[in-house]
């Protein structure tokens, strides 16, 4: 008899432990303490949970995060010694009805938990995104630059909590895998459902608001990820990969109140910055197969000018105390909008150029002439190659009523040897886009880029020249 009573007592004690907090004892009070928000729609939420444990040193938190990714769900003890935690799903009776409830059960050392416990609950998942947008108002020599963060919240209510807006996208390898502690089948993305036009990785809007640091660095190839249940997490577009090389920077918003489903615009930067008006002309030459003819001078020029547009741009100098992240920039003169483009990542002390429009009153032309042809200059892999030397001339005419500063860049296949007017020559590896139907081995020709900075007076024409050579199979 005594043994049966003991067994029943043990069973009751076990059931009470399994249903810890059913009567409210040991339930912790949870408040959102901070949100760390990334530009790709992921966020880290930090919550404070405080309260007293039951007689067995056990406490619990009602509810579990739905979209915490693998390895990001942590409970960090601030007060008290945490021994273990268990995610549990159970059926409870509430107001005469049975309901399924998820909870996180925490076991503390009773010896150091008498005065109450406190833990930080952190997890990373999709649900909140921020988009930087700029307004650049041009003056005489300075521009009023303002940046605001447009915040999209589809996670949970923010009630006067500090928010960190992160510049940079660290690598979260398991972003598509749900933490098993959430007791959910997979990751779902509420932002994709609420704002598909912004979260679709193929949409131009997503590319616009992604980070582009320097415009040249390639994105790291990510390893394949297992498929998960539910809608896919938005993929990082190529431009975001470039930002992975950058250190993280955080814009701090001291307090933000934003309910789930709401949108907000938060002022972040307001400053006067120096600027100047410039023009840019990027010339890319491509060559066709007529170069290899024995008497090329009798035929139409095989050169093709792939781009011949002179752009009017504004060059901004970042004299603020923080870097500028990539975002849409609306440029205005008073109340007149004069252009909208991409303002790219600019570090403190750096410069960025924002294109406004194609300049119709600044025109450029390119001409070239052959100065030398050595028919059998090289024999490579059993074929004779001719070495052709060209002289190129680029002319730009300023029809404006005031002088302009022109940044001119000319790139082509071949090896540049001379450039007038202090042109800076850079030679890199062969690029297929420089050539059309030209037969030959790519290792014989490099890719040249020549850059000039020129001042062109009103009504004047400025000419710069270059000399270069290349090999074609004869």
VOKESE-894153 format. One record per residue (C-alpha): residue number from 1; residue in three letters; x, y, z. Coordinates in steps of 0.05 Angstrom, whole numbers, plus 5000, padded with zeros to 4 digits. Example, Ala and Ser with C-alpha at 12.3 -4.5 7.8 and 13.67 -1.06 7.14 Angstrom:
REM VOKESE-894153
> 1 / ALA / 5246 / 4910 / 5156 .
> 2 / SER / 5273 / 4979 / 5143 .
END
This chain:
REM VOKESE-894153
> 1 / UNK / 5000 / 5000 / 5000 .
> 2 / UNK / 5055 / 5048 / 5020 .
> 3 / UNK / 5093 / 5031 / 4956 .
> 4 / UNK / 5031 / 5047 / 4913 .
> 5 / UNK / 5022 / 5114 / 4946 .
> 6 / UNK / 5094 / 5130 / 4934 .
> 7 / UNK / 5088 / 5112 / 4860 .
> 8 / UNK / 5025 / 5155 / 4853 .
> 9 / UNK / 5060 / 5213 / 4888 .
> 10 / UNK / 5119 / 5207 / 4841 .
> 11 / UNK / 5073 / 5205 / 4780 .
> 12 / UNK / 5035 / 5266 / 4804 .
> 13 / UNK / 5101 / 5303 / 4816 .
> 14 / UNK / 5125 / 5284 / 4747 .
> 15 / UNK / 5061 / 5308 / 4715 .
> 16 / UNK / 5065 / 5373 / 4753 .
> 17 / UNK / 5136 / 5383 / 4729 .
> 18 / UNK / 5116 / 5367 / 4657 .
> 19 / UNK / 5060 / 5418 / 4660 .
> 20 / UNK / 5102 / 5470 / 4697 .
> 21 / UNK / 5068 / 5535 / 4705 .
> 22 / UNK / 4998 / 5511 / 4687 .
> 23 / UNK / 4971 / 5552 / 4744 .
> 24 / UNK / 5015 / 5611 / 4729 .
> 25 / UNK / 5070 / 5594 / 4778 .
> 26 / UNK / 5139 / 5602 / 4746 .
> 27 / UNK / 5113 / 5642 / 4687 .
> 28 / UNK / 5164 / 5694 / 4665 .
> 29 / UNK / 5144 / 5764 / 4641 .
> 30 / UNK / 5173 / 5775 / 4572 .
> 31 / UNK / 5186 / 5843 / 4539 .
> 32 / UNK / 5219 / 5861 / 4474 .
> 33 / UNK / 5284 / 5898 / 4491 .
> 34 / UNK / 5318 / 5910 / 4424 .
> 35 / UNK / 5312 / 5896 / 4349 .
> 36 / UNK / 5372 / 5890 / 4303 .
> 37 / UNK / 5348 / 5898 / 4231 .
> 38 / UNK / 5384 / 5881 / 4166 .
> 39 / UNK / 5369 / 5906 / 4096 .
> 40 / UNK / 5352 / 5837 / 4068 .
> 41 / UNK / 5292 / 5826 / 4114 .
> 42 / UNK / 5324 / 5789 / 4171 .
> 43 / UNK / 5325 / 5814 / 4242 .
> 44 / UNK / 5352 / 5794 / 4310 .
> 45 / UNK / 5301 / 5804 / 4366 .
> 46 / UNK / 5326 / 5809 / 4438 .
> 47 / UNK / 5276 / 5799 / 4494 .
> 48 / UNK / 5281 / 5805 / 4569 .
> 49 / UNK / 5246 / 5751 / 4611 .
> 50 / UNK / 5241 / 5761 / 4687 .
> 51 / UNK / 5203 / 5729 / 4743 .
> 52 / UNK / 5205 / 5676 / 4798 .
> 53 / UNK / 5214 / 5602 / 4792 .
> 54 / UNK / 5169 / 5549 / 4824 .
> 55 / UNK / 5188 / 5506 / 4882 .
> 56 / UNK / 5229 / 5460 / 4837 .
> 57 / UNK / 5269 / 5516 / 4807 .
> 58 / UNK / 5229 / 5514 / 4742 .
> 59 / UNK / 5202 / 5572 / 4701 .
> 60 / UNK / 5171 / 5578 / 4632 .
> 61 / UNK / 5160 / 5626 / 4575 .
> 62 / UNK / 5094 / 5623 / 4537 .
> 63 / UNK / 5101 / 5618 / 4462 .
> 64 / UNK / 5160 / 5603 / 4416 .
> 65 / UNK / 5188 / 5643 / 4358 .
> 66 / UNK / 5161 / 5616 / 4292 .
> 67 / UNK / 5219 / 5634 / 4246 .
> 68 / UNK / 5284 / 5628 / 4286 .
> 69 / UNK / 5339 / 5600 / 4243 .
> 70 / UNK / 5383 / 5543 / 4263 .
> 71 / UNK / 5435 / 5562 / 4315 .
> 72 / UNK / 5407 / 5631 / 4329 .
> 73 / UNK / 5358 / 5615 / 4385 .
> 74 / UNK / 5393 / 5628 / 4451 .
> 75 / UNK / 5372 / 5638 / 4523 .
> 76 / UNK / 5427 / 5674 / 4561 .
> 77 / UNK / 5421 / 5677 / 4637 .
> 78 / UNK / 5430 / 5746 / 4668 .
> 79 / UNK / 5408 / 5728 / 4738 .
> 80 / UNK / 5406 / 5657 / 4762 .
> 81 / UNK / 5441 / 5593 / 4739 .
> 82 / UNK / 5406 / 5561 / 4679 .
> 83 / UNK / 5413 / 5485 / 4679 .
> 84 / UNK / 5371 / 5466 / 4617 .
> 85 / UNK / 5314 / 5487 / 4573 .
> 86 / UNK / 5261 / 5446 / 4536 .
> 87 / UNK / 5214 / 5467 / 4481 .
> 88 / UNK / 5147 / 5435 / 4494 .
> 89 / UNK / 5079 / 5432 / 4459 .
> 90 / UNK / 5020 / 5412 / 4502 .
> 91 / UNK / 4944 / 5414 / 4504 .
> 92 / UNK / 4915 / 5456 / 4559 .
> 93 / UNK / 4844 / 5473 / 4580 .
> 94 / UNK / 4828 / 5547 / 4576 .
> 95 / UNK / 4757 / 5575 / 4587 .
> 96 / UNK / 4727 / 5506 / 4576 .
> 97 / UNK / 4764 / 5494 / 4511 .
> 98 / UNK / 4826 / 5453 / 4495 .
> 99 / UNK / 4882 / 5492 / 4462 .
> 100 / UNK / 4951 / 5474 / 4437 .
> 101 / UNK / 5005 / 5516 / 4470 .
> 102 / UNK / 5079 / 5520 / 4458 .
> 103 / UNK / 5125 / 5540 / 4514 .
> 104 / UNK / 5198 / 5541 / 4533 .
> 105 / UNK / 5210 / 5508 / 4601 .
> 106 / UNK / 5273 / 5531 / 4637 .
> 107 / UNK / 5306 / 5494 / 4695 .
> 108 / UNK / 5347 / 5536 / 4743 .
> 109 / UNK / 5390 / 5517 / 4802 .
> 110 / UNK / 5341 / 5529 / 4860 .
> 111 / UNK / 5397 / 5548 / 4907 .
> 112 / UNK / 5412 / 5613 / 4868 .
> 113 / UNK / 5342 / 5628 / 4842 .
> 114 / UNK / 5305 / 5647 / 4905 .
> 115 / UNK / 5306 / 5722 / 4890 .
> 116 / UNK / 5280 / 5713 / 4819 .
> 117 / UNK / 5313 / 5700 / 4752 .
> 118 / UNK / 5326 / 5741 / 4689 .
> 119 / UNK / 5346 / 5716 / 4620 .
> 120 / UNK / 5358 / 5747 / 4551 .
> 121 / UNK / 5322 / 5710 / 4495 .
> 122 / UNK / 5353 / 5722 / 4426 .
> 123 / UNK / 5335 / 5695 / 4358 .
> 124 / UNK / 5347 / 5712 / 4285 .
> 125 / UNK / 5295 / 5705 / 4230 .
> 126 / UNK / 5257 / 5740 / 4174 .
> 127 / UNK / 5204 / 5793 / 4188 .
> 128 / UNK / 5232 / 5864 / 4191 .
> 129 / UNK / 5269 / 5901 / 4137 .
> 130 / UNK / 5296 / 5970 / 4128 .
> 131 / UNK / 5307 / 6008 / 4063 .
> 132 / UNK / 5351 / 6071 / 4059 .
> 133 / UNK / 5326 / 6129 / 4016 .
> 134 / UNK / 5361 / 6195 / 4005 .
> 135 / UNK / 5340 / 6266 / 3986 .
> 136 / UNK / 5396 / 6310 / 3958 .
> 137 / UNK / 5377 / 6384 / 3952 .
> 138 / UNK / 5430 / 6422 / 3911 .
> 139 / UNK / 5453 / 6491 / 3931 .
> 140 / UNK / 5511 / 6534 / 3905 .
> 141 / UNK / 5570 / 6494 / 3933 .
> 142 / UNK / 5536 / 6450 / 3985 .
> 143 / UNK / 5479 / 6401 / 3983 .
> 144 / UNK / 5429 / 6385 / 4038 .
> 145 / UNK / 5433 / 6310 / 4044 .
> 146 / UNK / 5380 / 6273 / 4084 .
> 147 / UNK / 5374 / 6198 / 4093 .
> 148 / UNK / 5313 / 6163 / 4122 .
> 149 / UNK / 5302 / 6090 / 4138 .
> 150 / UNK / 5237 / 6061 / 4112 .
> 151 / UNK / 5221 / 6004 / 4160 .
> 152 / UNK / 5175 / 5946 / 4141 .
> 153 / UNK / 5150 / 5906 / 4201 .
> 154 / UNK / 5116 / 5838 / 4192 .
> 155 / UNK / 5145 / 5805 / 4254 .
> 156 / UNK / 5114 / 5832 / 4319 .
> 157 / UNK / 5096 / 5897 / 4352 .
> 158 / UNK / 5153 / 5944 / 4370 .
> 159 / UNK / 5133 / 5986 / 4430 .
> 160 / UNK / 5184 / 6041 / 4442 .
> 161 / UNK / 5244 / 5995 / 4435 .
> 162 / UNK / 5315 / 6013 / 4411 .
> 163 / UNK / 5327 / 5992 / 4339 .
> 164 / UNK / 5394 / 5981 / 4306 .
> 165 / UNK / 5395 / 5989 / 4230 .
> 166 / UNK / 5454 / 5949 / 4203 .
> 167 / UNK / 5496 / 5968 / 4143 .
> 168 / UNK / 5526 / 5903 / 4117 .
> 169 / UNK / 5501 / 5832 / 4110 .
> 170 / UNK / 5539 / 5780 / 4149 .
> 171 / UNK / 5538 / 5708 / 4124 .
> 172 / UNK / 5483 / 5667 / 4157 .
> 173 / UNK / 5498 / 5598 / 4129 .
> 174 / UNK / 5435 / 5565 / 4157 .
> 175 / UNK / 5386 / 5621 / 4142 .
> 176 / UNK / 5339 / 5572 / 4107 .
> 177 / UNK / 5336 / 5522 / 4164 .
> 178 / UNK / 5289 / 5529 / 4223 .
> 179 / UNK / 5316 / 5518 / 4293 .
> 180 / UNK / 5288 / 5453 / 4322 .
> 181 / UNK / 5274 / 5491 / 4386 .
> 182 / UNK / 5217 / 5528 / 4351 .
> 183 / UNK / 5178 / 5463 / 4340 .
> 184 / UNK / 5159 / 5488 / 4270 .
> 185 / UNK / 5167 / 5453 / 4204 .
> 186 / UNK / 5207 / 5507 / 4168 .
> 187 / UNK / 5221 / 5580 / 4156 .
> 188 / UNK / 5166 / 5623 / 4127 .
> 189 / UNK / 5176 / 5695 / 4106 .
> 190 / UNK / 5120 / 5743 / 4126 .
> 191 / UNK / 5152 / 5800 / 4088 .
> 192 / UNK / 5148 / 5763 / 4023 .
> 193 / UNK / 5074 / 5753 / 4033 .
> 194 / UNK / 5062 / 5826 / 4054 .
> 195 / UNK / 5108 / 5861 / 4004 .
> 196 / UNK / 5126 / 5813 / 3947 .
> 197 / UNK / 5146 / 5871 / 3901 .
> 198 / UNK / 5203 / 5888 / 3950 .
> 199 / UNK / 5224 / 5818 / 3970 .
> 200 / UNK / 5227 / 5786 / 3901 .
> 201 / UNK / 5302 / 5778 / 3887 .
> 202 / UNK / 5290 / 5786 / 3812 .
> 203 / UNK / 5254 / 5853 / 3821 .
> 204 / UNK / 5291 / 5917 / 3804 .
> 205 / UNK / 5269 / 5948 / 3869 .
> 206 / UNK / 5307 / 5895 / 3909 .
> 207 / UNK / 5370 / 5908 / 3869 .
> 208 / UNK / 5364 / 5983 / 3880 .
> 209 / UNK / 5363 / 5978 / 3955 .
> 210 / UNK / 5418 / 5927 / 3962 .
> 211 / UNK / 5488 / 5942 / 3984 .
> 212 / UNK / 5539 / 5956 / 3930 .
> 213 / UNK / 5608 / 5970 / 3958 .
> 214 / UNK / 5654 / 5995 / 3904 .
> 215 / UNK / 5612 / 5965 / 3847 .
> 216 / UNK / 5668 / 5916 / 3827 .
> 217 / UNK / 5675 / 5861 / 3879 .
> 218 / UNK / 5642 / 5796 / 3861 .
> 219 / UNK / 5595 / 5759 / 3907 .
> 220 / UNK / 5619 / 5697 / 3944 .
> 221 / UNK / 5587 / 5634 / 3917 .
> 222 / UNK / 5544 / 5605 / 3972 .
> 223 / UNK / 5541 / 5530 / 3984 .
> 224 / UNK / 5476 / 5495 / 3965 .
> 225 / UNK / 5422 / 5497 / 4019 .
> 226 / UNK / 5372 / 5442 / 4035 .
> 227 / UNK / 5300 / 5456 / 4016 .
> 228 / UNK / 5253 / 5476 / 4072 .
> 229 / UNK / 5178 / 5475 / 4081 .
> 230 / UNK / 5138 / 5538 / 4068 .
> 231 / UNK / 5155 / 5599 / 4027 .
> 232 / UNK / 5229 / 5609 / 4013 .
> 233 / UNK / 5270 / 5663 / 4048 .
> 234 / UNK / 5287 / 5718 / 3999 .
> 235 / UNK / 5354 / 5707 / 3965 .
> 236 / UNK / 5409 / 5759 / 3971 .
> 237 / UNK / 5417 / 5794 / 3904 .
> 238 / UNK / 5487 / 5799 / 3873 .
> 239 / UNK / 5498 / 5870 / 3898 .
> 240 / UNK / 5489 / 5848 / 3970 .
> 241 / UNK / 5546 / 5799 / 3963 .
> 242 / UNK / 5593 / 5857 / 3952 .
> 243 / UNK / 5576 / 5885 / 4021 .
> 244 / UNK / 5598 / 5821 / 4056 .
> 245 / UNK / 5669 / 5846 / 4051 .
> 246 / UNK / 5652 / 5909 / 4089 .
> 247 / UNK / 5654 / 5915 / 4165 .
> 248 / UNK / 5586 / 5923 / 4196 .
> 249 / UNK / 5562 / 5993 / 4214 .
> 250 / UNK / 5500 / 6007 / 4255 .
> 251 / UNK / 5453 / 6067 / 4254 .
> 252 / UNK / 5421 / 6071 / 4323 .
> 253 / UNK / 5348 / 6091 / 4331 .
> 254 / UNK / 5337 / 6105 / 4405 .
> 255 / UNK / 5263 / 6088 / 4406 .
> 256 / UNK / 5214 / 6062 / 4355 .
> 257 / UNK / 5141 / 6042 / 4361 .
> 258 / UNK / 5115 / 6003 / 4302 .
> 259 / UNK / 5061 / 5950 / 4301 .
> 260 / UNK / 5065 / 5888 / 4259 .
> 261 / UNK / 5038 / 5904 / 4190 .
> 262 / UNK / 5057 / 5977 / 4195 .
> 263 / UNK / 5110 / 6017 / 4157 .
> 264 / UNK / 5151 / 6075 / 4183 .
> 265 / UNK / 5201 / 6127 / 4157 .
> 266 / UNK / 5254 / 6145 / 4209 .
> 267 / UNK / 5303 / 6204 / 4198 .
> 268 / UNK / 5375 / 6179 / 4204 .
> 269 / UNK / 5422 / 6231 / 4172 .
> 270 / UNK / 5414 / 6305 / 4159 .
> 271 / UNK / 5476 / 6344 / 4138 .
> 272 / UNK / 5505 / 6395 / 4090 .
> 273 / UNK / 5558 / 6364 / 4045 .
> 274 / UNK / 5603 / 6392 / 3991 .
> 275 / UNK / 5587 / 6374 / 3920 .
> 276 / UNK / 5608 / 6391 / 3850 .
> 277 / UNK / 5577 / 6381 / 3782 .
> 278 / UNK / 5616 / 6335 / 3735 .
> 279 / UNK / 5608 / 6300 / 3669 .
> 280 / UNK / 5630 / 6229 / 3653 .
> 281 / UNK / 5642 / 6196 / 3586 .
> 282 / UNK / 5654 / 6121 / 3585 .
> 283 / UNK / 5678 / 6096 / 3518 .
> 284 / UNK / 5680 / 6022 / 3504 .
> 285 / UNK / 5708 / 5999 / 3437 .
> 286 / UNK / 5695 / 5931 / 3406 .
> 287 / UNK / 5731 / 5904 / 3344 .
> 288 / UNK / 5706 / 5861 / 3287 .
> 289 / UNK / 5738 / 5811 / 3240 .
> 290 / UNK / 5758 / 5859 / 3184 .
> 291 / UNK / 5823 / 5874 / 3222 .
> 292 / UNK / 5853 / 5809 / 3198 .
> 293 / UNK / 5845 / 5825 / 3124 .
> 294 / UNK / 5911 / 5836 / 3087 .
> 295 / UNK / 5890 / 5906 / 3064 .
> 296 / UNK / 5844 / 5930 / 3118 .
> 297 / UNK / 5850 / 6003 / 3097 .
> 298 / UNK / 5804 / 5992 / 3037 .
> 299 / UNK / 5748 / 5966 / 3080 .
> 300 / UNK / 5699 / 5998 / 3127 .
> 301 / UNK / 5725 / 6009 / 3197 .
> 302 / UNK / 5714 / 5947 / 3240 .
> 303 / UNK / 5711 / 5989 / 3304 .
> 304 / UNK / 5645 / 5993 / 3341 .
> 305 / UNK / 5631 / 6046 / 3394 .
> 306 / UNK / 5590 / 6007 / 3445 .
> 307 / UNK / 5573 / 6068 / 3487 .
> 308 / UNK / 5575 / 6141 / 3469 .
> 309 / UNK / 5537 / 6179 / 3523 .
> 310 / UNK / 5563 / 6237 / 3564 .
> 311 / UNK / 5529 / 6237 / 3632 .
> 312 / UNK / 5516 / 6295 / 3678 .
> 313 / UNK / 5529 / 6274 / 3750 .
> 314 / UNK / 5537 / 6304 / 3819 .
> 315 / UNK / 5597 / 6284 / 3861 .
> 316 / UNK / 5584 / 6285 / 3936 .
> 317 / UNK / 5638 / 6286 / 3990 .
> 318 / UNK / 5620 / 6249 / 4054 .
> 319 / UNK / 5641 / 6296 / 4109 .
> 320 / UNK / 5592 / 6267 / 4159 .
> 321 / UNK / 5612 / 6222 / 4217 .
> 322 / UNK / 5579 / 6159 / 4188 .
> 323 / UNK / 5584 / 6120 / 4123 .
> 324 / UNK / 5528 / 6125 / 4072 .
> 325 / UNK / 5497 / 6058 / 4054 .
> 326 / UNK / 5470 / 6044 / 3985 .
> 327 / UNK / 5400 / 6070 / 3971 .
> 328 / UNK / 5354 / 6107 / 3924 .
> 329 / UNK / 5372 / 6181 / 3918 .
> 330 / UNK / 5323 / 6235 / 3895 .
> 331 / UNK / 5362 / 6297 / 3872 .
> 332 / UNK / 5324 / 6363 / 3873 .
> 333 / UNK / 5339 / 6435 / 3857 .
> 334 / UNK / 5292 / 6473 / 3903 .
> 335 / UNK / 5226 / 6437 / 3892 .
> 336 / UNK / 5245 / 6413 / 3821 .
> 337 / UNK / 5264 / 6340 / 3816 .
> 338 / UNK / 5323 / 6334 / 3769 .
> 339 / UNK / 5339 / 6260 / 3775 .
> 340 / UNK / 5334 / 6196 / 3816 .
> 341 / UNK / 5389 / 6145 / 3817 .
> 342 / UNK / 5429 / 6099 / 3862 .
> 343 / UNK / 5474 / 6129 / 3915 .
> 344 / UNK / 5527 / 6076 / 3927 .
> 345 / UNK / 5563 / 6059 / 3991 .
> 346 / UNK / 5609 / 6116 / 4011 .
> 347 / UNK / 5656 / 6113 / 4071 .
> 348 / UNK / 5671 / 6174 / 4114 .
> 349 / UNK / 5716 / 6220 / 4074 .
> 350 / UNK / 5700 / 6185 / 4009 .
> 351 / UNK / 5664 / 6210 / 3946 .
> 352 / UNK / 5606 / 6182 / 3907 .
> 353 / UNK / 5577 / 6201 / 3840 .
> 354 / UNK / 5502 / 6203 / 3828 .
> 355 / UNK / 5481 / 6204 / 3754 .
> 356 / UNK / 5427 / 6255 / 3736 .
> 357 / UNK / 5416 / 6253 / 3660 .
> 358 / UNK / 5450 / 6245 / 3593 .
> 359 / UNK / 5480 / 6313 / 3574 .
> 360 / UNK / 5452 / 6334 / 3507 .
> 361 / UNK / 5498 / 6395 / 3503 .
> 362 / UNK / 5563 / 6358 / 3513 .
> 363 / UNK / 5581 / 6312 / 3455 .
> 364 / UNK / 5638 / 6264 / 3443 .
> 365 / UNK / 5668 / 6230 / 3381 .
> 366 / UNK / 5721 / 6177 / 3370 .
> 367 / UNK / 5767 / 6166 / 3310 .
> 368 / UNK / 5826 / 6121 / 3298 .
> 369 / UNK / 5878 / 6107 / 3245 .
> 370 / UNK / 5926 / 6051 / 3233 .
> 371 / UNK / 5999 / 6071 / 3240 .
> 372 / UNK / 6035 / 6005 / 3231 .
> 373 / UNK / 6022 / 5933 / 3211 .
> 374 / UNK / 6073 / 5877 / 3219 .
> 375 / UNK / 6043 / 5818 / 3182 .
> 376 / UNK / 6082 / 5761 / 3213 .
> 377 / UNK / 6099 / 5790 / 3280 .
> 378 / UNK / 6086 / 5727 / 3321 .
> 379 / UNK / 6078 / 5653 / 3306 .
> 380 / UNK / 6036 / 5621 / 3360 .
> 381 / UNK / 6011 / 5548 / 3359 .
> 382 / UNK / 6027 / 5543 / 3285 .
> 383 / UNK / 5991 / 5607 / 3263 .
> 384 / UNK / 6020 / 5674 / 3241 .
> 385 / UNK / 5994 / 5735 / 3278 .
> 386 / UNK / 5997 / 5806 / 3253 .
> 387 / UNK / 6013 / 5862 / 3302 .
> 388 / UNK / 5970 / 5923 / 3287 .
> 389 / UNK / 5985 / 5991 / 3318 .
> 390 / UNK / 5930 / 6044 / 3322 .
> 391 / UNK / 5926 / 6117 / 3341 .
> 392 / UNK / 5859 / 6137 / 3372 .
> 393 / UNK / 5832 / 6207 / 3381 .
> 394 / UNK / 5774 / 6225 / 3428 .
> 395 / UNK / 5742 / 6294 / 3420 .
> 396 / UNK / 5691 / 6325 / 3466 .
> 397 / UNK / 5655 / 6391 / 3452 .
> 398 / UNK / 5623 / 6433 / 3507 .
> 399 / UNK / 5562 / 6470 / 3482 .
> 400 / UNK / 5545 / 6496 / 3551 .
> 401 / UNK / 5554 / 6568 / 3573 .
> 402 / UNK / 5601 / 6550 / 3629 .
> 403 / UNK / 5663 / 6505 / 3636 .
> 404 / UNK / 5655 / 6432 / 3655 .
> 405 / UNK / 5698 / 6379 / 3688 .
> 406 / UNK / 5699 / 6315 / 3648 .
> 407 / UNK / 5720 / 6246 / 3671 .
> 408 / UNK / 5736 / 6206 / 3608 .
> 409 / UNK / 5749 / 6132 / 3608 .
> 410 / UNK / 5765 / 6093 / 3545 .
> 411 / UNK / 5771 / 6017 / 3545 .
> 412 / UNK / 5787 / 5969 / 3489 .
> 413 / UNK / 5821 / 5904 / 3471 .
> 414 / UNK / 5897 / 5909 / 3462 .
> 415 / UNK / 5956 / 5939 / 3499 .
> 416 / UNK / 5958 / 6015 / 3506 .
> 417 / UNK / 6028 / 6045 / 3502 .
> 418 / UNK / 6016 / 6121 / 3501 .
> 419 / UNK / 5964 / 6170 / 3526 .
> 420 / UNK / 5965 / 6246 / 3519 .
> 421 / UNK / 5944 / 6297 / 3572 .
> 422 / UNK / 5968 / 6254 / 3631 .
> 423 / UNK / 5921 / 6197 / 3616 .
> 424 / UNK / 5928 / 6139 / 3665 .
> 425 / UNK / 5937 / 6071 / 3632 .
> 426 / UNK / 5916 / 6005 / 3664 .
> 427 / UNK / 5924 / 5938 / 3627 .
> 428 / UNK / 5887 / 5875 / 3650 .
> 429 / UNK / 5871 / 5807 / 3622 .
> 430 / UNK / 5835 / 5792 / 3557 .
> 431 / UNK / 5760 / 5806 / 3556 .
> 432 / UNK / 5715 / 5772 / 3506 .
> 433 / UNK / 5669 / 5832 / 3500 .
> 434 / UNK / 5725 / 5871 / 3465 .
> 435 / UNK / 5723 / 5827 / 3403 .
> 436 / UNK / 5672 / 5805 / 3351 .
> 437 / UNK / 5692 / 5755 / 3297 .
> 438 / UNK / 5767 / 5763 / 3306 .
> 439 / UNK / 5805 / 5698 / 3302 .
> 440 / UNK / 5862 / 5689 / 3350 .
> 441 / UNK / 5885 / 5666 / 3417 .
> 442 / UNK / 5862 / 5709 / 3476 .
> 443 / UNK / 5929 / 5705 / 3512 .
> 444 / UNK / 5961 / 5751 / 3460 .
> 445 / UNK / 5917 / 5811 / 3475 .
> 446 / UNK / 5901 / 5846 / 3541 .
> 447 / UNK / 5847 / 5895 / 3559 .
> 448 / UNK / 5867 / 5968 / 3566 .
> 449 / UNK / 5832 / 6025 / 3603 .
> 450 / UNK / 5856 / 6097 / 3598 .
> 451 / UNK / 5828 / 6151 / 3644 .
> 452 / UNK / 5831 / 6226 / 3637 .
> 453 / UNK / 5806 / 6284 / 3680 .
> 454 / UNK / 5795 / 6344 / 3634 .
> 455 / UNK / 5769 / 6415 / 3639 .
> 456 / UNK / 5731 / 6439 / 3577 .
> 457 / UNK / 5715 / 6513 / 3568 .
> 458 / UNK / 5648 / 6538 / 3540 .
> 459 / UNK / 5642 / 6527 / 3465 .
> 460 / UNK / 5710 / 6492 / 3463 .
> 461 / UNK / 5731 / 6423 / 3436 .
> 462 / UNK / 5782 / 6382 / 3474 .
> 463 / UNK / 5820 / 6326 / 3440 .
> 464 / UNK / 5861 / 6271 / 3474 .
> 465 / UNK / 5899 / 6216 / 3438 .
> 466 / UNK / 5925 / 6146 / 3453 .
> 467 / UNK / 5967 / 6094 / 3418 .
> 468 / UNK / 5958 / 6019 / 3426 .
> 469 / UNK / 5971 / 5953 / 3391 .
> 470 / UNK / 5939 / 5884 / 3386 .
> 471 / UNK / 5949 / 5817 / 3351 .
> 472 / UNK / 5902 / 5782 / 3302 .
> 473 / UNK / 5911 / 5718 / 3264 .
> 474 / UNK / 5931 / 5733 / 3193 .
END
